[in-house]
Amino acid sequence: MNSAKTAAFTPEEWFDHGLRDDFTHRGYPVFYVQDGDAKTPLLLIHGFPTSSYDWVYMWPQLRERYRLIAPDMIGFGYSDKPTRYDYSIMDQADLHEALLERLGISEMHLLAHDYGDTVAQELLARYEERAAAHAAGGAPPAIRYKSITLLNGGLFPETHRARFIQKLLISPLGSLITKVMGESTFRKKFSEVFGPDTKPSDRELKDFWRIIQYQQGTRIYHKLIRYMADRRKHRERWVSCLQNTKIPIRLINGPADPVSGLHMTERYRELVPNPDIVLLDRIGHYPQTEDPAGVLRGFLEFASRHD
């Protein structure tokens, strides 16, 4: 772990800093944090199985430049985690668009990680559809993106190397696995996707787990994990938007990630024209936690060119 890192908030302070009674999605309360007085908004989309708290190491520096909007998606973090719910990437994209409409935001930068990358791909696909309709004489897109920055994530289902626990969760045994999944299992499996020199500290693991366990979050993991099937089903839609968009996109990747590291960036180079890629040496699946300074440099240098 990088001992120089400082979390801007504890999980309890993060909860107090956000809002949980201001916005609902399909009748369920959604937690989000909005912060900063800057004119330009930045939407931050977290990954699986964590939450918007993932951004705390970068928060003060980002807040100096942008108006930050960071929700916990339905089923994650401090948002509601209903057991009878059809979780999907499409639905999470609906949530983000509804929140942006609620806040009156129509143009922004976007920074996403992991599961959030896939949500960002769907948001981008919708933008491209609306832009094409506008070119044919329809209404302009209601939401526009100045730039999109993607961290480690399963952009291509053929390169996503699911962990054994993920394969169990998406199997018919998934609902049983959630019943026996405890903190010790989480700690071990979660740490495995970090880089060799940047493993999460005991405090970080406790913080991650405490937020995950809000409303007993692990009990719905077998439902949340269905995003892996979503990726296969919508591959053409979500890959083609990366290939054809004119919106500036940068990929910041921790190549030591066993799930979506260097092997994924190689596929990105093959498929995406003029790829803009930043590699963070020896960093794993959670670059914003493992090397927040590196992510900040890569993101701010890129986004500032498109403000």
VMD Tcl script that draws the C-alpha trace (Angstrom):
set ca {
  {0.00 0.00 0.00}
  {1.14 3.55 -0.69}
  {1.45 5.04 2.79}
  {1.26 8.58 1.35}
  {-2.37 8.10 0.40}
  {-4.97 9.88 2.50}
  {-8.67 9.12 2.32}
  {-10.68 12.34 2.29}
  {-13.50 10.68 4.24}
  {-14.22 7.69 6.43}
  {-17.18 5.57 5.27}
  {-19.34 7.22 7.95}
  {-18.28 10.70 6.85}
  {-18.95 9.74 3.24}
  {-22.50 8.73 4.17}
  {-23.01 12.06 5.96}
  {-21.52 13.97 3.01}
  {-24.02 12.50 0.56}
  {-27.77 12.42 0.04}
  {-30.06 9.43 0.38}
  {-33.51 11.01 0.58}
  {-33.23 13.29 -2.44}
  {-33.52 10.87 -5.37}
  {-35.20 7.52 -5.95}
  {-34.99 5.02 -8.79}
  {-38.04 2.85 -9.39}
  {-39.16 3.76 -5.88}
  {-35.87 2.90 -4.14}
  {-33.64 5.50 -2.46}
  {-30.35 6.12 -4.25}
  {-27.37 7.54 -2.40}
  {-25.20 10.05 -4.20}
  {-22.60 12.67 -3.41}
  {-22.53 16.02 -5.19}
  {-19.63 18.31 -4.39}
  {-17.65 21.26 -5.75}
  {-18.49 24.69 -7.08}
  {-16.81 24.39 -10.48}
  {-18.88 25.01 -13.57}
  {-18.02 21.78 -15.39}
  {-19.59 18.57 -14.04}
  {-17.79 15.23 -13.75}
  {-19.85 12.05 -13.41}
  {-18.02 9.24 -11.58}
  {-19.29 5.66 -12.00}
  {-17.98 2.99 -9.64}
  {-17.45 -0.73 -10.14}
  {-18.48 -4.11 -8.71}
  {-18.69 -4.90 -5.82}
  {-17.84 -1.55 -4.28}
  {-19.31 1.97 -4.39}
  {-18.76 5.68 -4.93}
  {-16.44 5.58 -1.90}
  {-13.80 4.25 -4.33}
  {-13.11 7.85 -5.39}
  {-12.18 9.24 -1.94}
  {-8.41 9.31 -2.55}
  {-8.91 11.53 -5.60}
  {-11.86 13.55 -4.32}
  {-10.19 16.78 -3.05}
  {-8.14 17.26 -6.22}
  {-11.07 16.51 -8.51}
  {-13.32 18.83 -6.49}
  {-10.96 21.74 -7.18}
  {-11.60 21.39 -10.91}
  {-15.08 19.93 -11.31}
  {-18.58 19.70 -9.94}
  {-18.56 16.07 -8.85}
  {-21.54 13.70 -9.07}
  {-20.94 10.21 -7.70}
  {-23.93 7.91 -7.12}
  {-24.03 4.45 -5.63}
  {-25.85 2.36 -8.20}
  {-28.93 0.44 -7.12}
  {-27.75 -2.67 -5.25}
  {-24.44 -1.05 -4.25}
  {-22.98 1.02 -1.45}
  {-25.45 3.11 0.51}
  {-28.24 2.85 -2.06}
  {-31.10 0.42 -1.56}
  {-30.40 -3.26 -2.28}
  {-33.78 -4.86 -3.01}
  {-33.84 -8.64 -3.24}
  {-36.70 -8.72 -5.75}
  {-35.20 -6.65 -8.52}
  {-34.07 -7.20 -12.09}
  {-30.54 -5.79 -11.95}
  {-29.04 -4.91 -15.33}
  {-26.61 -2.54 -17.01}
  {-29.49 -0.99 -18.93}
  {-31.30 -0.19 -15.69}
  {-28.18 1.33 -14.13}
  {-27.81 3.55 -17.20}
  {-31.43 4.62 -16.73}
  {-30.57 5.52 -13.12}
  {-27.68 7.75 -14.15}
  {-29.67 9.53 -16.83}
  {-32.53 10.13 -14.41}
  {-30.16 11.52 -11.77}
  {-28.53 13.84 -14.28}
  {-31.96 15.09 -15.34}
  {-32.89 15.57 -11.66}
  {-29.76 17.70 -11.18}
  {-30.23 19.64 -14.41}
  {-26.94 18.44 -15.91}
  {-26.72 18.06 -19.68}
  {-22.99 18.16 -20.43}
  {-20.12 16.64 -18.45}
  {-16.94 14.61 -18.34}
  {-17.27 10.95 -17.37}
  {-14.85 8.80 -15.35}
  {-15.73 5.12 -14.82}
  {-14.30 1.88 -13.47}
  {-15.04 -1.84 -13.92}
  {-18.84 -2.45 -13.92}
  {-19.09 1.32 -14.35}
  {-17.20 1.04 -17.65}
  {-20.02 -1.08 -19.02}
  {-22.60 1.42 -17.80}
  {-20.54 4.14 -19.51}
  {-20.54 2.11 -22.74}
  {-24.33 1.95 -22.64}
  {-24.57 5.69 -21.95}
  {-22.25 6.28 -24.90}
  {-24.30 3.97 -27.15}
  {-27.43 5.95 -26.26}
  {-25.68 9.21 -27.03}
  {-24.58 7.92 -30.42}
  {-28.12 6.79 -31.26}
  {-29.54 10.18 -30.31}
  {-26.81 12.03 -32.21}
  {-27.62 9.98 -35.32}
  {-31.32 10.73 -34.90}
  {-30.51 14.43 -34.53}
  {-28.48 14.35 -37.75}
  {-31.54 12.91 -39.46}
  {-33.69 15.78 -38.25}
  {-34.62 14.72 -34.74}
  {-34.06 16.40 -31.39}
  {-30.47 16.83 -30.17}
  {-29.17 14.53 -27.42}
  {-30.27 15.69 -23.97}
  {-26.97 14.49 -22.46}
  {-23.54 15.18 -24.00}
  {-20.09 14.05 -22.91}
  {-17.01 16.25 -23.18}
  {-14.72 13.27 -22.61}
  {-14.85 9.72 -21.27}
  {-12.10 8.13 -19.20}
  {-12.26 4.41 -18.49}
  {-10.27 2.53 -15.85}
  {-9.82 -1.25 -15.67}
  {-12.99 -3.03 -16.75}
  {-14.50 -5.69 -18.99}
  {-14.85 -3.65 -22.17}
  {-14.69 -6.83 -24.24}
  {-16.31 -10.02 -22.91}
  {-13.76 -12.15 -24.74}
  {-10.92 -10.68 -22.65}
  {-12.71 -10.59 -19.29}
  {-11.02 -13.21 -17.11}
  {-13.65 -13.84 -14.48}
  {-12.41 -14.94 -11.07}
  {-13.51 -18.32 -9.74}
  {-15.80 -16.67 -7.19}
  {-17.51 -14.73 -10.00}
  {-18.07 -17.94 -11.94}
  {-19.64 -19.50 -8.86}
  {-21.89 -16.50 -8.30}
  {-23.26 -16.55 -11.85}
  {-23.77 -20.33 -11.73}
  {-26.93 -22.07 -10.41}
  {-25.09 -22.22 -7.07}
  {-24.90 -18.43 -6.84}
  {-27.68 -17.90 -4.31}
  {-26.10 -20.51 -2.04}
  {-22.64 -18.96 -2.32}
  {-23.96 -15.59 -1.13}
  {-25.21 -17.21 2.07}
  {-21.73 -18.40 3.08}
  {-19.71 -15.45 1.79}
  {-18.09 -13.70 4.72}
  {-15.48 -11.04 5.36}
  {-12.52 -13.41 5.29}
  {-13.48 -14.69 1.83}
  {-14.02 -11.16 0.59}
  {-10.63 -10.01 1.90}
  {-8.75 -12.84 0.23}
  {-10.49 -12.71 -3.15}
  {-10.60 -8.93 -3.35}
  {-6.89 -8.53 -2.57}
  {-5.96 -10.94 -5.36}
  {-6.91 -8.45 -8.09}
  {-4.63 -5.69 -6.76}
  {-1.05 -5.14 -7.92}
  {1.86 -6.90 -6.21}
  {3.04 -3.77 -4.35}
  {-0.32 -2.07 -3.77}
  {-2.44 -4.58 -1.85}
  {-5.25 -3.01 0.18}
  {-4.46 -2.31 3.82}
  {-6.41 -3.82 6.68}
  {-8.21 -0.52 7.15}
  {-9.14 -0.29 3.48}
  {-10.52 -3.82 3.50}
  {-12.58 -3.06 6.59}
  {-13.93 0.10 4.94}
  {-14.82 -1.70 1.70}
  {-16.53 -4.50 3.62}
  {-18.45 -2.16 5.91}
  {-20.04 -0.39 2.95}
  {-20.70 -3.63 1.07}
  {-22.53 -4.97 4.12}
  {-24.92 -2.02 4.27}
  {-28.32 -3.70 3.97}
  {-26.46 -7.05 3.72}
  {-25.21 -6.35 0.22}
  {-23.62 -9.75 -0.41}
  {-27.03 -11.44 -0.39}
  {-27.76 -10.06 -3.89}
  {-24.35 -10.69 -5.48}
  {-25.76 -13.53 -7.58}
  {-28.17 -10.99 -9.11}
  {-25.68 -8.17 -9.58}
  {-23.20 -10.51 -11.27}
  {-25.59 -10.93 -14.20}
  {-23.79 -8.00 -15.80}
  {-21.40 -10.61 -17.20}
  {-24.26 -12.00 -19.28}
  {-25.27 -8.46 -20.26}
  {-21.78 -7.91 -21.67}
  {-22.02 -10.96 -23.89}
  {-25.54 -10.15 -25.03}
  {-24.80 -6.53 -25.96}
  {-21.18 -6.91 -27.08}
  {-21.67 -5.52 -30.57}
  {-23.56 -2.48 -29.28}
  {-21.04 -1.68 -26.57}
  {-17.91 -2.30 -28.61}
  {-19.10 -0.51 -31.75}
  {-19.79 2.69 -29.81}
  {-16.14 2.74 -28.67}
  {-15.01 2.20 -32.25}
  {-17.21 4.79 -33.91}
  {-17.65 7.66 -31.47}
  {-16.07 11.07 -31.95}
  {-16.13 11.74 -28.21}
  {-12.55 11.71 -26.83}
  {-11.87 8.52 -24.84}
  {-8.85 7.63 -22.74}
  {-8.17 4.25 -21.14}
  {-6.13 4.32 -17.91}
  {-5.17 0.76 -17.02}
  {-3.41 -1.12 -14.28}
  {-1.67 -3.81 -16.36}
  {-1.05 -6.15 -13.37}
  {-4.80 -6.72 -13.10}
  {-5.54 -10.44 -13.66}
  {-9.14 -9.66 -14.69}
  {-8.83 -6.82 -17.21}
  {-5.22 -5.72 -17.26}
  {-2.59 -5.71 -20.00}
  {-4.35 -8.40 -22.04}
  {-7.44 -6.19 -22.24}
  {-5.44 -3.16 -23.37}
  {-3.92 -5.24 -26.16}
  {-7.41 -6.07 -27.38}
  {-8.35 -2.39 -27.05}
  {-5.43 -1.49 -29.35}
  {-6.65 -4.04 -31.89}
  {-10.26 -2.86 -31.97}
  {-10.37 0.87 -31.17}
  {-9.03 3.35 -33.76}
  {-6.29 5.70 -32.52}
  {-6.34 4.30 -28.98}
  {-5.38 6.66 -26.15}
  {-3.98 4.42 -23.39}
  {-2.10 5.18 -20.17}
  {-0.53 2.21 -18.37}
  {0.26 2.44 -14.64}
  {3.20 0.13 -13.98}
  {2.57 -2.75 -11.52}
  {-0.92 -1.48 -10.69}
  {-3.86 -3.88 -10.59}
  {-7.63 -3.74 -10.93}
  {-8.29 -0.73 -8.65}
  {-5.99 2.03 -9.96}
  {-7.98 4.81 -8.27}
  {-7.23 3.13 -4.93}
  {-3.79 1.73 -5.69}
  {-2.32 4.74 -7.50}
  {-4.69 7.71 -7.19}
  {-1.91 10.16 -8.09}
  {-1.25 8.30 -11.34}
  {-4.94 8.22 -12.24}
  {-5.28 11.93 -11.42}
  {-2.37 12.84 -13.70}
  {-3.74 10.76 -16.53}
  {-7.30 11.99 -16.14}
  {-6.65 15.71 -15.54}
  {-4.17 16.01 -18.41}
  {-6.70 14.41 -20.74}
  {-9.93 16.05 -19.54}
  {-8.40 19.53 -19.36}
  {-7.85 19.39 -23.14}
  {-11.60 18.95 -23.61}
  {-13.07 21.34 -21.03}
}
mol new
graphics top color blue
foreach p $ca { graphics top sphere $p radius 0.5 }
foreach p [lrange $ca 0 end-1] q [lrange $ca 1 end] { graphics top cylinder $p $q radius 0.2 }
display resetview
